[in-house]
Amino acid sequence: MDTSDLKHHYSHKFNTELEEIRSRVLEMGGLVERQLELAITALNSGESATAESVVSNDYKVNACDVDIDERCTKILALRQPTASDLRLVLAVIKTTADLERIGDEAKRVARMAIRAAGGDHGRNLFGQIAHLGSQVQQMLHGALDTFARMDVDAAIRVAHEDVNIDREYESIMRQSMTYMMEDPRSIPSVLDLIWAARALERIGDRCCNISEYVIYFVKGKDVRHTSLDQIKKEFGA
């Protein structure tokens, strides 16, 4: 029996499986992007129905997470990948875990939108939170694009954006404290907005994680807990 054809077929099938899980990650990413977009829209507009749709559709994100995890487990068990193939599978597992958590944060924003709908206190914070939400949406889109292209330079740029997200979040926190001190009646409403802003800030952290997984896959080095300056020095263009 000629085993060369069998080997070729096996390799081709393995490559197909790897491409399928990458595609599934991007499909999941698109769903999470939509969830985040709707959650931010609901928070800004006070549309409870839109926010409720985000909450009710979170199960779709969870289903994607389970499906991709099962596919990766099967590949690890049956294919026993090594080197870059193994790094890809591990990067996929970690990326989907972060996407699932981003979905949870989007759901949290939606729930805060439901609670804040119709409230008057803290309305001046909405502009800042809307701006933060826009930045986070762009960062998530950039992280997914980076994953799709496995681009290290783009991954570093995405990681750098987290600095701006943190700065914006800190500004919102300072403003929130001022509102609550000036008018104690605003505390419940402002706390809801703080939780929404916190969820958005956490999404920025998750996007940063995804960019680090891309660097791990391409360069073969785990850069978690490594400063951005050191990452730029070692892998920047």
C-alpha contacts under 8 A as a table, 3 or more apart, distances in Angstrom:
res1	aa1	res2	aa2	distance
2	D	5	D	6.68
2	D	6	L	7.64
3	T	6	L	5.05
3	T	7	K	6.15
4	S	7	K	5.15
4	S	8	H	6.22
5	D	8	H	5.02
5	D	9	H	6.05
6	L	9	H	5.06
6	L	10	Y	6.04
7	K	10	Y	5.07
7	K	11	S	6.15
8	H	11	S	5.20
8	H	12	H	6.10
9	H	12	H	5.10
9	H	13	K	6.10
10	Y	13	K	5.19
10	Y	14	F	6.17
11	S	14	F	5.05
11	S	15	N	6.17
12	H	15	N	5.13
12	H	16	T	6.21
13	K	16	T	5.00
13	K	17	E	6.26
14	F	17	E	5.07
14	F	18	L	6.32
14	F	79	R	7.56
15	N	18	L	5.10
15	N	19	E	6.20
16	T	19	E	5.11
16	T	20	E	6.08
17	E	20	E	5.03
17	E	21	I	6.42
17	E	75	I	7.93
18	L	21	I	5.38
18	L	22	R	6.41
18	L	89	V	7.74
19	E	22	R	5.09
19	E	23	S	6.15
20	E	23	S	5.05
20	E	24	R	6.13
21	I	24	R	4.90
21	I	25	V	6.20
21	I	68	I	6.45
21	I	71	R	7.11
21	I	72	C	7.55
21	I	92	V	7.61
22	R	25	V	5.13
22	R	26	L	6.50
22	R	92	V	7.14
22	R	148	A	7.72
23	S	26	L	5.16
23	S	27	E	6.23
24	R	27	E	4.95
24	R	28	M	6.11
24	R	64	C	7.75
24	R	68	I	6.90
25	V	28	M	5.04
25	V	29	G	6.04
25	V	68	I	7.36
25	V	92	V	7.14
25	V	95	T	7.84
25	V	96	T	6.53
26	L	29	G	4.75
26	L	30	G	6.14
26	L	144	L	6.89
26	L	148	A	7.17
27	E	30	G	5.12
27	E	31	L	6.41
28	M	31	L	5.11
28	M	32	V	6.22
28	M	61	V	6.60
28	M	64	C	6.09
28	M	65	D	7.79
28	M	96	T	7.85
28	M	99	L	7.59
29	G	32	V	5.05
29	G	33	E	6.08
29	G	99	L	6.67
29	G	144	L	6.63
30	G	33	E	5.03
30	G	34	R	6.31
31	L	34	R	5.16
31	L	35	Q	6.29
31	L	61	V	6.95
32	V	35	Q	4.98
32	V	36	L	6.18
32	V	61	V	6.80
32	V	99	L	6.91
32	V	100	E	7.91
32	V	102	I	7.12
32	V	103	G	5.59
33	E	36	L	5.19
33	E	37	E	6.14
33	E	137	Q	7.23
33	E	140	L	7.21
33	E	141	H	7.30
34	R	37	E	5.03
34	R	38	L	6.19
35	Q	38	L	5.30
35	Q	39	A	6.14
35	Q	54	V	5.75
35	Q	58	D	7.95
35	Q	103	G	6.90
35	Q	106	A	6.29
35	Q	107	K	7.70
36	L	39	A	5.07
36	L	40	I	6.21
36	L	103	G	7.29
36	L	106	A	4.99
36	L	107	K	7.95
36	L	137	Q	7.29
37	E	40	I	5.37
37	E	41	T	6.15
37	E	137	Q	7.18
38	L	41	T	4.97
38	L	42	A	6.03
38	L	50	T	6.52
38	L	51	A	6.95
38	L	54	V	6.77
39	A	42	A	5.12
39	A	43	L	6.24
39	A	50	T	7.30
39	A	51	A	5.65
39	A	54	V	6.39
39	A	106	A	5.96
39	A	107	K	7.04
39	A	109	V	5.90
39	A	110	A	4.71
39	A	113	A	7.46
40	I	43	L	5.05
40	I	44	N	6.22
40	I	109	V	7.09
40	I	110	A	7.38
40	I	130	A	7.12
40	I	133	G	6.38
41	T	44	N	5.23
41	T	45	S	5.98
41	T	47	E	7.88
41	T	50	T	7.90
42	A	45	S	5.20
42	A	46	G	5.33
42	A	47	E	4.87
42	A	48	S	6.56
42	A	50	T	5.65
42	A	51	A	5.30
42	A	110	A	6.74
42	A	113	A	5.99
42	A	114	I	7.99
43	L	46	G	5.44
43	L	47	E	7.26
43	L	51	A	7.60
43	L	109	V	7.26
43	L	110	A	6.77
43	L	112	M	7.39
43	L	113	A	4.35
43	L	114	I	7.68
43	L	116	A	7.56
43	L	117	A	7.62
44	N	113	A	7.90
44	N	126	F	6.50
44	N	130	A	6.63
46	G	113	A	6.39
46	G	114	I	7.27
46	G	116	A	7.21
46	G	117	A	4.59
46	G	118	G	6.70
47	E	50	T	5.53
47	E	51	A	6.55
47	E	113	A	7.76
47	E	114	I	7.65
47	E	117	A	7.04
48	S	51	A	5.01
48	S	52	E	6.04
48	S	113	A	6.91
48	S	114	I	5.14
48	S	117	A	6.70
49	A	52	E	5.06
49	A	53	S	6.29
50	T	53	S	5.18
50	T	54	V	6.64
51	A	54	V	5.24
51	A	55	V	6.58
51	A	110	A	4.58
51	A	111	R	6.69
51	A	113	A	6.40
51	A	114	I	6.32
52	E	55	V	5.08
52	E	56	S	6.14
52	E	110	A	6.95
52	E	111	R	7.54
52	E	114	I	7.48
53	S	56	S	5.09
53	S	57	N	5.98
54	V	57	N	5.27
54	V	58	D	6.31
54	V	106	A	7.60
54	V	107	K	6.01
54	V	110	A	6.40
55	V	58	D	5.54
55	V	107	K	5.22
55	V	110	A	6.66
55	V	111	R	7.25
56	S	59	Y	7.00
57	N	60	K	5.68
57	N	61	V	7.54
58	D	61	V	5.37
58	D	62	N	6.57
58	D	103	G	6.70
58	D	104	D	7.36
58	D	107	K	6.93
59	Y	62	N	4.96
59	Y	63	A	6.06
60	K	63	A	5.04
60	K	64	C	6.35
61	V	64	C	5.21
61	V	65	D	6.38
61	V	100	E	6.22
61	V	103	G	6.56
62	N	65	D	5.03
62	N	66	V	6.35
62	N	100	E	6.31
63	A	66	V	5.19
63	A	67	D	6.14
64	C	67	D	5.08
64	C	68	I	6.10
65	D	68	I	5.40
65	D	69	D	6.06
65	D	96	T	5.92
65	D	97	A	6.93
65	D	100	E	6.39
66	V	69	D	5.11
66	V	70	E	6.14
67	D	70	E	5.21
67	D	71	R	6.31
68	I	71	R	5.04
68	I	72	C	6.18
68	I	93	I	7.59
68	I	96	T	7.53
69	D	72	C	5.13
69	D	73	T	6.11
69	D	93	I	6.31
69	D	96	T	7.97
70	E	73	T	5.05
70	E	74	K	6.19
71	R	74	K	5.17
71	R	75	I	6.33
72	C	75	I	5.07
72	C	76	L	6.18
72	C	89	V	6.21
72	C	92	V	7.94
72	C	93	I	7.07
73	T	76	L	5.13
73	T	77	A	6.14
74	K	77	A	5.12
74	K	78	L	5.93
74	K	79	R	7.85
75	I	78	L	5.33
75	I	79	R	5.16
75	I	80	Q	6.82
75	I	81	P	7.53
76	L	79	R	5.70
76	L	80	Q	4.93
76	L	81	P	6.39
76	L	86	L	7.95
76	L	89	V	7.94
77	A	80	Q	5.89
80	Q	86	L	7.93
81	P	85	D	5.52
81	P	86	L	4.92
82	T	85	D	5.64
82	T	86	L	4.81
82	T	87	R	7.74
83	A	86	L	5.47
83	A	87	R	6.40
84	S	87	R	4.91
84	S	88	L	6.08
84	S	217	F	6.70
84	S	218	V	7.83
84	S	220	G	7.68
85	D	88	L	5.10
85	D	89	V	6.41
86	L	89	V	5.21
86	L	90	L	6.22
87	R	90	L	5.09
87	R	91	A	5.95
87	R	216	Y	7.34
87	R	217	F	5.26
87	R	220	G	7.38
88	L	91	A	5.01
88	L	92	V	6.10
88	L	217	F	5.78
89	V	92	V	5.07
89	V	93	I	6.25
90	L	93	I	5.10
90	L	94	K	6.24
91	A	94	K	5.21
91	A	95	T	5.93
91	A	213	Y	5.36
91	A	214	V	7.05
91	A	216	Y	7.53
91	A	217	F	6.51
92	V	95	T	5.03
92	V	96	T	6.06
93	I	96	T	5.43
93	I	97	A	6.31
94	K	97	A	5.13
94	K	98	D	6.41
94	K	210	I	7.80
94	K	213	Y	7.43
95	T	98	D	5.18
95	T	99	L	6.16
95	T	209	N	7.81
95	T	210	I	5.59
95	T	213	Y	7.15
96	T	99	L	4.86
96	T	100	E	6.04
97	A	100	E	5.19
97	A	101	R	6.42
98	D	101	R	5.02
98	D	102	I	6.12
98	D	206	R	5.72
98	D	207	C	7.83
98	D	209	N	7.58
98	D	210	I	7.32
99	L	102	I	4.89
99	L	103	G	6.21
99	L	206	R	7.57
100	E	103	G	5.02
100	E	104	D	6.41
101	R	104	D	4.83
101	R	105	E	6.26
101	R	206	R	7.88
102	I	105	E	4.98
102	I	106	A	6.18
102	I	202	R	7.91
102	I	203	I	5.51
102	I	206	R	6.89
103	G	106	A	5.03
103	G	107	K	6.23
104	D	107	K	5.02
104	D	108	R	6.25
105	E	108	R	4.86
105	E	109	V	6.27
105	E	199	A	5.18
105	E	200	L	7.08
105	E	202	R	7.52
105	E	203	I	6.84
106	A	109	V	5.07
106	A	110	A	6.25
106	A	199	A	7.29
106	A	200	L	7.78
107	K	110	A	4.95
107	K	111	R	6.23
108	R	111	R	5.08
108	R	112	M	6.26
108	R	196	A	6.85
108	R	199	A	6.82
109	V	112	M	5.09
109	V	113	A	6.16
109	V	195	W	7.63
109	V	196	A	4.80
109	V	197	A	7.97
109	V	199	A	6.53
109	V	200	L	7.71
110	A	113	A	4.88
110	A	114	I	6.38
111	R	114	I	5.10
111	R	115	R	6.41
112	M	115	R	5.02
112	M	116	A	5.97
112	M	192	D	5.60
112	M	193	L	6.89
112	M	195	W	7.33
112	M	196	A	6.10
113	A	116	A	5.04
113	A	117	A	5.92
114	I	117	A	5.33
115	R	192	D	7.24
116	A	119	G	5.43
116	A	189	S	6.38
116	A	192	D	6.81
116	A	193	L	7.60
119	G	123	R	7.85
119	G	189	S	7.05
120	D	123	R	5.91
121	H	185	R	7.98
121	H	186	S	5.16
121	H	189	S	5.97
121	H	190	V	6.90
122	G	125	L	5.49
122	G	126	F	7.41
122	G	176	S	7.78
122	G	179	Y	7.03
122	G	186	S	6.67
122	G	189	S	6.64
122	G	190	V	5.55
122	G	193	L	7.87
123	R	126	F	5.47
124	N	127	G	6.40
124	N	128	Q	7.90
125	L	128	Q	5.44
125	L	129	I	6.27
125	L	172	I	7.24
125	L	175	Q	7.65
125	L	176	S	7.51
125	L	193	L	7.82
126	F	129	I	5.02
126	F	130	A	5.88
127	G	130	A	5.06
127	G	131	H	6.28
128	Q	131	H	5.10
128	Q	132	L	6.23
128	Q	168	E	7.97
128	Q	172	I	6.74
129	I	132	L	4.91
129	I	133	G	5.98
129	I	172	I	7.36
129	I	197	A	6.34
130	A	133	G	4.96
130	A	134	S	6.21
131	H	134	S	5.09
131	H	135	Q	6.35
132	L	135	Q	5.15
132	L	136	V	6.20
132	L	165	I	6.81
132	L	168	E	6.45
132	L	169	Y	7.26
132	L	197	A	7.69
132	L	200	L	7.34
133	G	136	V	5.07
133	G	137	Q	6.11
133	G	200	L	6.48
134	S	137	Q	5.12
134	S	138	Q	6.33
135	Q	138	Q	5.20
135	Q	139	M	6.20
135	Q	165	I	7.03
136	V	139	M	4.93
136	V	140	L	6.14
136	V	165	I	7.14
136	V	200	L	6.64
136	V	201	E	7.70
136	V	203	I	6.97
136	V	204	G	5.91
137	Q	140	L	5.19
137	Q	141	H	6.22
138	Q	141	H	5.10
138	Q	142	G	6.07
139	M	142	G	4.98
139	M	143	A	6.09
139	M	158	V	6.28
139	M	161	E	6.95
139	M	204	G	6.89
139	M	207	C	6.67
140	L	143	A	5.04
140	L	144	L	6.26
140	L	203	I	7.87
140	L	204	G	7.44
140	L	207	C	5.71
141	H	144	L	5.26
141	H	145	D	6.15
142	G	145	D	5.04
142	G	146	T	6.00
142	G	154	A	7.81
142	G	158	V	6.37
143	A	146	T	5.00
143	A	147	F	6.22
143	A	155	A	6.87
143	A	158	V	6.23
143	A	207	C	5.76
143	A	208	C	7.53
143	A	210	I	6.34
143	A	211	S	5.95
144	L	147	F	4.99
144	L	148	A	6.15
144	L	210	I	7.98
145	D	148	A	5.00
145	D	149	R	6.29
146	T	149	R	5.30
146	T	150	M	5.47
146	T	151	D	5.38
146	T	152	V	7.60
146	T	154	A	5.82
146	T	155	A	5.80
146	T	211	S	6.99
146	T	214	V	7.38
147	F	150	M	4.86
147	F	151	D	7.12
147	F	210	I	7.49
147	F	211	S	7.27
147	F	214	V	6.07
150	M	214	V	5.77
150	M	215	I	7.89
150	M	217	F	7.94
150	M	218	V	6.91
151	D	154	A	5.37
151	D	155	A	6.17
151	D	214	V	7.21
151	D	215	I	7.94
152	V	155	A	4.86
152	V	156	I	6.30
152	V	211	S	7.96
152	V	214	V	6.66
152	V	215	I	5.56
152	V	218	V	7.19
152	V	235	F	7.48
152	V	236	G	7.77
153	D	156	I	5.23
153	D	157	R	6.47
153	D	235	F	7.74
153	D	236	G	6.10
153	D	237	A	6.50
154	A	157	R	5.02
154	A	158	V	6.24
155	A	158	V	5.11
155	A	159	A	6.25
155	A	211	S	4.55
155	A	212	E	6.96
155	A	214	V	6.77
155	A	215	I	6.99
156	I	159	A	5.07
156	I	160	H	6.22
156	I	211	S	6.96
156	I	228	L	7.86
156	I	231	I	7.55
156	I	232	K	6.86
156	I	236	G	7.23
157	R	160	H	5.06
157	R	161	E	6.48
158	V	161	E	5.22
158	V	162	D	7.14
158	V	207	C	7.51
158	V	208	C	6.49
158	V	211	S	6.58
159	A	162	D	5.61
159	A	163	V	7.88
159	A	207	C	7.56
159	A	208	C	4.77
159	A	209	N	7.98
159	A	211	S	6.38
159	A	212	E	7.78
159	A	228	L	7.39
160	H	163	V	5.79
160	H	164	N	7.74
160	H	228	L	7.14
161	E	164	N	5.41
161	E	165	I	6.56
162	D	165	I	4.90
162	D	166	D	6.16
162	D	204	G	5.79
162	D	205	D	6.74
162	D	208	C	6.69
163	V	166	D	5.27
163	V	167	R	6.29
164	N	167	R	5.03
164	N	168	E	6.17
165	I	168	E	5.21
165	I	169	Y	6.16
165	I	201	E	6.39
165	I	204	G	6.61
166	D	169	Y	5.06
166	D	170	E	6.17
166	D	201	E	6.57
167	R	170	E	5.22
167	R	171	S	6.39
168	E	171	S	5.13
168	E	172	I	6.41
169	Y	172	I	5.12
169	Y	173	M	6.27
169	Y	197	A	6.64
169	Y	198	R	7.38
169	Y	201	E	6.48
170	E	173	M	5.02
170	E	174	R	6.32
171	S	174	R	5.23
171	S	175	Q	6.29
172	I	175	Q	5.12
172	I	176	S	6.01
172	I	194	I	7.84
172	I	197	A	7.66
173	M	176	S	5.01
173	M	177	M	6.26
173	M	194	I	6.96
174	R	177	M	5.24
174	R	178	T	6.47
175	Q	178	T	5.13
175	Q	179	Y	6.43
176	S	179	Y	5.17
176	S	180	M	6.33
176	S	190	V	6.46
176	S	194	I	7.27
177	M	180	M	5.27
177	M	181	M	6.19
178	T	181	M	5.26
178	T	182	E	6.13
179	Y	182	E	5.24
179	Y	183	D	6.03
179	Y	184	P	7.97
179	Y	186	S	7.03
179	Y	187	I	7.96
179	Y	190	V	7.72
180	M	183	D	5.21
180	M	184	P	5.17
180	M	185	R	7.52
180	M	186	S	5.76
180	M	187	I	5.22
180	M	190	V	7.15
181	M	184	P	6.04
183	D	186	S	5.67
183	D	187	I	7.57
184	P	187	I	5.45
185	R	188	P	7.35
186	S	189	S	5.54
186	S	190	V	5.89
187	I	190	V	5.17
187	I	191	L	5.89
188	P	191	L	5.23
188	P	192	D	6.54
189	S	192	D	5.28
189	S	193	L	6.64
190	V	193	L	5.03
190	V	194	I	6.13
191	L	194	I	4.87
191	L	195	W	6.25
192	D	195	W	5.21
192	D	196	A	6.37
193	L	196	A	4.96
193	L	197	A	6.14
194	I	197	A	5.05
194	I	198	R	6.02
195	W	198	R	4.93
195	W	199	A	6.17
196	A	199	A	5.11
196	A	200	L	6.41
197	A	200	L	5.09
197	A	201	E	6.22
198	R	201	E	5.02
198	R	202	R	6.21
199	A	202	R	5.09
199	A	203	I	6.36
200	L	203	I	5.06
200	L	204	G	6.57
201	E	204	G	5.16
201	E	205	D	6.65
202	R	205	D	4.99
202	R	206	R	6.36
203	I	206	R	4.98
203	I	207	C	6.22
204	G	207	C	5.11
204	G	208	C	6.27
205	D	208	C	5.03
205	D	209	N	6.35
206	R	209	N	4.93
206	R	210	I	6.42
207	C	210	I	5.10
207	C	211	S	6.47
208	C	211	S	5.20
208	C	212	E	6.44
209	N	212	E	5.05
209	N	213	Y	6.42
209	N	224	R	7.78
210	I	213	Y	5.10
210	I	214	V	6.52
211	S	214	V	5.16
211	S	215	I	6.57
212	E	215	I	5.10
212	E	216	Y	6.22
212	E	222	D	7.58
212	E	223	V	6.21
212	E	224	R	6.67
213	Y	216	Y	4.88
213	Y	217	F	6.18
213	Y	222	D	7.70
214	V	217	F	5.14
214	V	218	V	6.21
215	I	218	V	5.25
215	I	219	K	5.62
215	I	220	G	7.28
215	I	221	K	7.11
215	I	222	D	7.65
215	I	223	V	7.43
216	Y	219	K	5.45
216	Y	220	G	4.81
216	Y	221	K	4.81
216	Y	222	D	5.15
216	Y	223	V	6.84
217	F	220	G	5.45
217	F	221	K	7.62
223	V	226	T	5.25
223	V	231	I	7.20
226	T	230	Q	6.65
226	T	231	I	6.81
227	S	230	Q	5.25
227	S	231	I	6.37
228	L	231	I	5.02
228	L	232	K	6.12
229	D	232	K	5.14
229	D	233	K	6.12
230	Q	233	K	4.99
230	Q	234	E	6.15
231	I	234	E	5.25
231	I	235	F	5.80
231	I	236	G	7.04
232	K	235	F	5.42
232	K	236	G	4.42
232	K	237	A	7.98
233	K	236	G	5.90
